[in-house]
């Protein structure tokens, strides 16, 4: 059962558009995602009630796109986004950010996950204890003539405890 009501996507009357048609860069995407109603779409997709804490949260000389907590448990969440395909730079960053924030939930949102990163996230989830988990999520934006663009978050990989 969804945590929140989200708009339905009619794929027969909608087309996927380039992510940069909706957000020109990752900063705009991060700001968009940090808004309560938009974070609810992501929350609904993964089944975690995410509460926004900070945008561009410092981790040493770097900054994670979004820092949040899980409402029910207080678990720390980092969200790193990428409007392009998954790459080694961002993969390294999610590890650095997770360690720096002592995150228990890591969410990496990308345009295209790519097989090598799917395998890496799957491996990380197998190695981690039950308290730490990684999500790899693709974002797609659907556009219909009569409606504003609707983003869809597709879970590509998730922590083992979410496979029930």
Wavefront OBJ file of the C-alpha trace (Angstrom):
o trace
v 0.000 0.000 0.000
v 1.461 3.392 -0.979
v 2.553 5.778 1.754
v 1.152 8.713 -0.239
v -1.119 9.242 -3.229
v 0.887 9.932 -6.389
v -0.252 10.693 -9.932
v -0.885 7.760 -12.250
v 1.230 7.481 -15.378
v -0.572 6.416 -18.528
v 2.278 5.081 -20.660
v 0.040 4.659 -23.696
v -0.486 8.441 -23.899
v 2.860 9.571 -22.432
v 6.436 9.724 -23.686
v 9.653 9.596 -21.703
v 11.578 12.861 -22.038
v 15.203 13.720 -21.354
v 15.798 14.461 -17.681
v 17.470 17.767 -18.514
v 14.238 18.952 -20.139
v 12.764 19.024 -16.627
v 15.895 19.885 -14.611
v 18.795 21.646 -16.344
v 21.292 20.401 -13.757
v 21.614 18.279 -10.634
v 21.281 21.276 -8.303
v 17.785 21.963 -9.669
v 16.910 18.290 -9.342
v 18.111 18.274 -5.718
v 16.064 21.378 -4.900
v 13.021 19.853 -6.610
v 13.457 16.555 -4.751
v 13.861 18.301 -1.394
v 10.315 19.695 -1.626
v 7.945 17.703 0.552
v 5.513 16.679 -2.186
v 8.325 15.502 -4.459
v 10.151 13.609 -1.720
v 6.847 11.810 -1.144
v 7.036 10.356 -4.661
v 10.435 8.843 -3.842
v 9.202 7.735 -0.396
v 6.292 5.950 -2.021
v 8.526 4.225 -4.567
v 10.866 2.711 -1.973
v 8.514 2.299 0.978
v 10.416 4.537 3.380
v 8.943 7.706 4.867
v 11.772 10.151 4.088
v 11.991 13.467 5.949
v 14.239 16.134 4.418
v 16.940 17.561 6.685
v 19.511 19.417 4.571
v 20.392 20.263 0.965
v 24.070 20.050 -0.070
v 25.065 18.742 3.349
v 28.807 18.975 4.065
v 30.961 15.851 4.192
v 34.495 17.169 4.595
v 35.263 19.294 1.529
v 32.419 17.603 -0.414
v 28.645 17.762 -0.030
v 25.939 15.153 -0.436
v 22.944 16.280 -2.502
v 20.330 15.549 0.179
v 20.570 14.499 3.789
v 17.397 13.099 5.348
v 16.067 10.789 8.024
v 13.551 7.975 8.049
v 10.539 9.313 9.948
v 9.667 6.177 11.903
v 13.173 5.092 12.934
v 15.348 8.209 12.715
v 17.803 6.342 10.464
v 20.147 8.649 8.573
v 19.670 8.777 4.796
v 21.889 10.210 2.082
v 20.573 10.807 -1.427
v 22.964 11.345 -4.317
v 21.522 12.107 -7.729
v 22.855 12.032 -11.228
v 21.031 13.182 -14.349
v 23.381 11.049 -16.429
v 24.403 7.389 -16.436
v 25.944 5.910 -13.286
v 29.689 6.531 -13.181
v 32.698 5.710 -10.976
v 32.939 9.249 -9.563
v 29.411 9.166 -8.129
v 29.826 5.562 -6.990
v 32.834 6.621 -4.928
v 30.960 9.611 -3.590
v 28.078 7.535 -2.206
v 30.601 5.535 -0.172
v 32.319 8.701 1.100
v 28.988 10.364 1.925
v 27.615 7.269 3.651
v 30.717 7.033 5.836
v 30.845 10.772 6.555
v 27.190 10.976 7.570
v 27.106 7.498 9.144
v 24.111 6.827 6.911
v 22.118 3.658 7.308
v 20.208 4.151 4.054
v 21.972 5.184 0.842
v 19.910 6.221 -2.185
v 21.657 6.734 -5.531
v 19.370 8.111 -8.252
v 20.617 7.942 -11.850
v 19.427 8.183 -15.428
v 20.764 4.718 -16.329
v 22.106 2.333 -13.699
v 24.395 0.221 -15.968
v 25.185 -3.398 -15.221
v 28.524 -2.944 -13.447
v 26.961 -0.566 -10.888
v 23.943 -2.809 -10.388
v 26.324 -5.647 -9.549
v 28.382 -3.416 -7.225
v 25.307 -2.236 -5.282
v 23.986 -5.795 -5.105
v 27.354 -6.924 -3.727
v 27.445 -4.089 -1.170
v 23.971 -5.028 0.044
v 25.038 -8.666 0.443
v 28.087 -7.611 2.490
v 26.324 -5.133 4.768
v 24.606 -5.943 8.019
v 20.848 -5.584 8.258
v 21.125 -1.981 9.467
v 22.787 -0.528 6.335
v 21.366 -0.683 2.823
v 21.861 0.748 -0.652
v 19.185 1.653 -3.193
v 20.024 2.156 -6.862
v 17.159 3.951 -8.582
v 16.556 5.142 -12.131
v 14.465 8.246 -12.679
v 12.304 8.634 -15.772
v 10.159 11.654 -16.633
v 6.903 11.056 -18.479
v 5.187 13.818 -20.459
v 1.654 13.843 -21.793
v 0.058 16.594 -23.856
v -2.535 17.328 -21.177
v -0.450 16.996 -17.991
v 2.732 18.412 -16.514
v 5.768 16.089 -16.547
v 5.512 13.208 -14.058
v 8.699 11.664 -12.653
v 8.851 7.942 -11.973
v 11.417 6.304 -9.712
v 12.266 2.719 -10.669
v 14.057 0.619 -8.075
v 16.870 -1.252 -9.783
v 18.566 -2.610 -6.670
v 17.549 -2.473 -3.008
v 18.670 -3.780 0.367
v 17.835 -7.416 1.083
v 15.370 -6.568 3.840
v 13.134 -4.903 1.225
v 12.708 -8.136 -0.786
v 9.909 -9.468 1.419
l 1 2 3 4 5 6 7 8 9 10 11 12 13 14 15 16 17 18 19 20 21 22 23 24 25 26 27 28 29 30 31 32 33 34 35 36 37 38 39 40 41 42 43 44 45 46 47 48 49 50 51 52 53 54 55 56 57 58 59 60 61 62 63 64 65 66 67 68 69 70 71 72 73 74 75 76 77 78 79 80 81 82 83 84 85 86 87 88 89 90 91 92 93 94 95 96 97 98 99 100 101 102 103 104 105 106 107 108 109 110 111 112 113 114 115 116 117 118 119 120 121 122 123 124 125 126 127 128 129 130 131 132 133 134 135 136 137 138 139 140 141 142 143 144 145 146 147 148 149 150 151 152 153 154 155 156 157 158 159 160 161 162 163 164
